Amino acid sequence: MVKVIGITGGIATGKSTVTKALKKAGYTVLDADEIAHQAYLPDNPCYAQIIEHFDVLEEGAISRTKLGAIVFRDEKARKQLEDIIHPYVRSCLIEGIRKSQDALLFIDVPLLFEAHFDDLCDAIIVVSASREIEVKRLMARNHFSLEEASRRIASQMPLEEKVKRATYVIDNSYDRMHLKKCIDRVMKEIRMHV
């Protein structure tokens, strides 16, 4: 039976870097963000619900920039969007887990705890970084102002809370070499329990 390891963390803590390393090592990673992106396509059942609730159409496509500007400023709007997207993502993850032939399967879910997807996991890795690093990375990566970066980070469960709920923590506050050592250590522990 497949053992499911959830990967989560804060915005810009380095989850993608960790999942890339796992994929490179030959592990299968189901990516909740990739699944969520499918929900914005016209042939997806979520598409009609999104455009019904939000004025975000641009040339026949959902503008994720417009949508992001709305939902990160309005808690009620964000909840509406999550109520549309999360059930779709969850059903796709469950299907992926069901079909998996792997002994170990990773699911990368930024809102793992917030969306209550942790019940799909046998263990959870939280990728963490200091708040200062998280803000700097988000500002550089997305060209956000300090205010916008802080708002995006504040929209999620505090990273300290995620760390408390983790089975394993990978601290990505340092350089790539340190990160690689942390990933290797955690993977050694996980393989011991498969």
N, C-alpha and C positions, 0 to 999 in steps of 0.2 A: 504494500500500500504506500502511496506517495506521502512524503512528509512535506508539509507546506510551511515555508518560512516567509513571513511578511517583512518587507523593507519599508521603513518610513523615516521621517525626520522633519526638520523644518525646511522652509523655502531656502534654497541656495546653501544647504549644508553639505551637498555632495552626493545625494542619493544616486544621481545619474552616473557619476564616476564609479561608485561602488557596483552598480548593476552592469556597467560596461565591463568591469574587471571580472565579474561572475560569468557574463556571457562569453568573454574571451577564454575563460577557464572551462567552457563547455557546458555550463548550466543553463537551463531554460528559465527565463524570467518573463512572466506575464506583466505587462505594463498598463496600469490603470489609466494613465494619461493618454496613451495611444488608443485605448478602448474608448475613452471619453471623447476623443477627437472624432471618432466615427459617428458619434451621436449628433454632430453638427452637419453631417452630410444630408443632402435632400432626400436620399432614399432610406434614411434611418427613421424609425418611428418617433424618436425624440425630437427630430427637426421641427415638425408641425407644432408640437407643444411649446418649443422654445420661441418660435416666431409668434405664437399666439400670445405669450406672456410678455415678450420683450420686443421693443422696436429696434432691431439690430440688423435688419437686412440691408445689404449693399450689393447691388448688381446680382440679385438672386442668391447670394450666399450670406451666411451668418458672419457678421464681423465680430471676431473674438475680442478685438480691441475694444469695440463699443460695449460688448457684453461685460468684459472685465471691468471697464470703467463704472458700469452700473452696479454690478454685484459686490464690488469691493468697497463701495460707498454706502450700500444699503443692505443691512442685515436681513430684512424680510425678502428682498429680491434674491439674495444669495441662497437663502433657504428654499425659495421657489425653484431655483435652478437645480440645486442639489436634489430636490424631490423628483425632478425629471431625470437627471443624469445617473444618480447613485443606483437606483434599481437596475438600470440597464447594465452598468459596469459590473455590479454584483453578479447578475445572471451570466454575463460573459466569463467572469473569473471562475464561477462555479463550474461552468461547462468546460473551461480549460483545465481545471483541476481534475474533473471527472475523466477527461480524455487522456490525461498525462500518463505516460509509460515510465516516467523518471522516478527514481527513488527519492530525489530531492527536487522540489519545485519552488521557485521564488516568485512572490508577487510583490511588485513595486507599487505601493499605494500611498501617495502623499497624505491623504486624509484617512489613513487606516483606522485610527481611534475615533475620529470625529464622525466617520460614516458607519462605525460599528462593524467594520470588516475584519476586526481582529479575531472574531469567532471562527473565521475560515482558516486560521493559522495554528500550527503546532508550536511555533516559536516566532519571536519578533526581534528583528535587528533595527535599532534606531541609530541613524547617522546624525551625529551632532556636531556643532561648531559653536564658538562663542558668539554672542549676540552681535558684537562689533564686526566680526568676520562675515556673519550672515548678512548684515545690512550692507557692508561694502560690496560683497559678491553680487547681491541682488541689484544694487545701484549700477554696478558695472555691466552686469549681464543684460539687464532689461532697460537700462538708461532711465531708471526711476529717480525722482527726487528723494531726498532723505524722508520727507513726509510720506510719499507714496510707498516707499520700501517698508517703512515702519507700519503703515496701515495694512499692507499685505501680510507681514509677519504676524501682526496682532489678530488677523482674521482666523488664524489657526490656534489650536490648543498650544499652550506654552510648551516650549521644547523641554523644560525641566520635568513637566508632567509626563511627556512621552518617554523620557529617559527612565523615570520611575517605573513605567509599565513594561519596559524592554526586557527581553531575555538576554540580549547581547547589545552592547553599545560600541559603535565605531566612532571615535573622536576624529573629526576631519578639520581640526583647527591648525594643523601643522602642514608639513610638506608631503609630497607624493610618496616619499620613502616611508614616512611614518604611517601614512594611510595604508600602503601595501602591507606593512607589518601587522596593522590592526585587522585587515581583511583576512590575512593568512591565519592569524591567531583564532579569530572567530570561526573561520571555516574548519579549522582543525577540531575545534570543540563541537561544532555541528556534526561533522562526519563521525565523531566518536559516538554520537547518539542516534545514528540512523540504523 
